Amino acid sequence: MMNDLVLDIPSTYLKIEEKTSQVGFSMSSDKFIGSLLKNLSASKPTGNFLEIGTGTGLALAWVVDGMDTNSKIISIDNDPKLLEVAVEAFQGDNRVQLVCADGEQWLEQYNGEKFDLIFADSWPGKYCAVDKTLNLLKPGGFYVIDDMLPQAGWPDGHQQKAEALIDYLENREDLHLTKINCSTGIIIATKI
Ligand SMILES: C[S@@+](CC[C@H](N)C(=O)[O-])C[C@H]1O[C@@H](n2cnc3c(N)ncnc32)[C@H](O)[C@@H]1O
């Protein structure tokens, strides 16, 4: 049924969800984007993925659920308490590398293999270092962001920042853009 939007919730997601409420984290992405991320990661066998803004690992659980055994992901957050939840949930999965670092500094220093999908879910990668982030995409790679529709709790000036980011992405000649007007507002850009 089309009303049953989200299917096959990963078991890791359910474990992390419980811990997430215990640590009082409320900035997680929803299940709709999770399910979408799973499809995108599944579309890139032997993929190399990046998430900026792990939180407790809820969106990460979806990406990992779509990955094949030869794929790998680096996920970065600067909050060690949140990362602790993700570290416990993904221990033993060698495909997942969790990094506690400032996203902007990490992006500046990274000079490894480019990525097939980048889920930019923190300030770095969206509102700063966006150029560096987009330059880390392989041709055919996906750049994914959410929280792009106006929200009641946004601080003054944030809507203008979101609009400026959309404008910037729309005007880049090396991206195909799709705006998905559901969930919190999702943008998928494919690197040409
Ligand atoms: C929207 S939440 C991420 C939610 C997560 N992707 C999920 O779906 O559960 C944003 C995350 O970015 C992290 N963050 C904020 N500023 C950061 C920075 N400068 N570098 C790295 N992580 C940062 C926060 O600690 C927070 O966990």
Ligand as a Chemical Component Dictionary entry (heavy atoms), coordinates in Angstrom:
data_LIG
# 
_chem_comp.id                   LIG 
_chem_comp.type                 NON-POLYMER 
_chem_comp.pdbx_formal_charge   0 
_chem_comp.three_letter_code    LIG 
# 
loop_
_chem_comp_atom.comp_id 
_chem_comp_atom.atom_id 
_chem_comp_atom.alt_atom_id 
_chem_comp_atom.type_symbol 
_chem_comp_atom.charge 
_chem_comp_atom.model_Cartn_x 
_chem_comp_atom.model_Cartn_y 
_chem_comp_atom.model_Cartn_z 
_chem_comp_atom.pdbx_ordinal 
LIG C1  C1  C 0  21.072 16.166 12.194 1  
LIG S1  S1  S 1  22.173 15.430 13.298 2  
LIG C2  C2  C 0  22.646 13.950 12.487 3  
LIG C3  C3  C 0  21.616 12.892 12.542 4  
LIG C4  C4  C 0  22.014 11.552 11.996 5  
LIG N1  N1  N 0  22.521 11.619 10.637 6  
LIG C5  C5  C 0  20.819 10.605 12.055 7  
LIG O1  O1  O 0  20.148 10.432 11.038 8  
LIG O2  O2  O -1 20.535 10.095 13.123 9  
LIG C6  C6  C 0  23.602 16.413 13.093 10 
LIG C7  C7  C 0  24.841 15.860 13.756 11 
LIG O3  O3  O 0  25.953 16.664 13.368 12 
LIG C8  C8  C 0  26.862 16.712 14.442 13 
LIG N2  N2  N 0  27.710 17.898 14.237 14 
LIG C9  C9  C 0  27.386 19.211 14.456 15 
LIG N3  N3  N 0  28.411 20.006 14.137 16 
LIG C10 C10 C 0  29.408 19.178 13.693 17 
LIG C11 C11 C 0  30.722 19.412 13.227 18 
LIG N4  N4  N 0  31.222 20.647 13.109 19 
LIG N5  N5  N 0  31.458 18.344 12.858 20 
LIG C12 C12 C 0  30.975 17.086 12.959 21 
LIG N6  N6  N 0  29.724 16.821 13.408 22 
LIG C13 C13 C 0  28.955 17.846 13.759 23 
LIG C14 C14 C 0  25.991 16.756 15.689 24 
LIG O4  O4  O 0  26.682 16.266 16.804 25 
LIG C15 C15 C 0  24.813 15.871 15.286 26 
LIG O5  O5  O 0  24.982 14.569 15.749 27 
# 
loop_
_chem_comp_bond.comp_id 
_chem_comp_bond.atom_id_1 
_chem_comp_bond.atom_id_2 
_chem_comp_bond.value_order 
_chem_comp_bond.pdbx_ordinal 
LIG C1  S1  SING 1  
LIG S1  C2  SING 2  
LIG S1  C6  SING 3  
LIG C2  C3  SING 4  
LIG C3  C4  SING 5  
LIG C4  N1  SING 6  
LIG C4  C5  SING 7  
LIG C5  O1  DOUB 8  
LIG C5  O2  SING 9  
LIG C6  C7  SING 10 
LIG C7  O3  SING 11 
LIG C7  C15 SING 12 
LIG O3  C8  SING 13 
LIG C8  N2  SING 14 
LIG C8  C14 SING 15 
LIG N2  C9  SING 16 
LIG N2  C13 SING 17 
LIG C9  N3  DOUB 18 
LIG N3  C10 SING 19 
LIG C10 C11 SING 20 
LIG C10 C13 DOUB 21 
LIG C11 N4  SING 22 
LIG C11 N5  DOUB 23 
LIG N5  C12 SING 24 
LIG C12 N6  DOUB 25 
LIG N6  C13 SING 26 
LIG C14 O4  SING 27 
LIG C14 C15 SING 28 
LIG C15 O5  SING 29 
# 
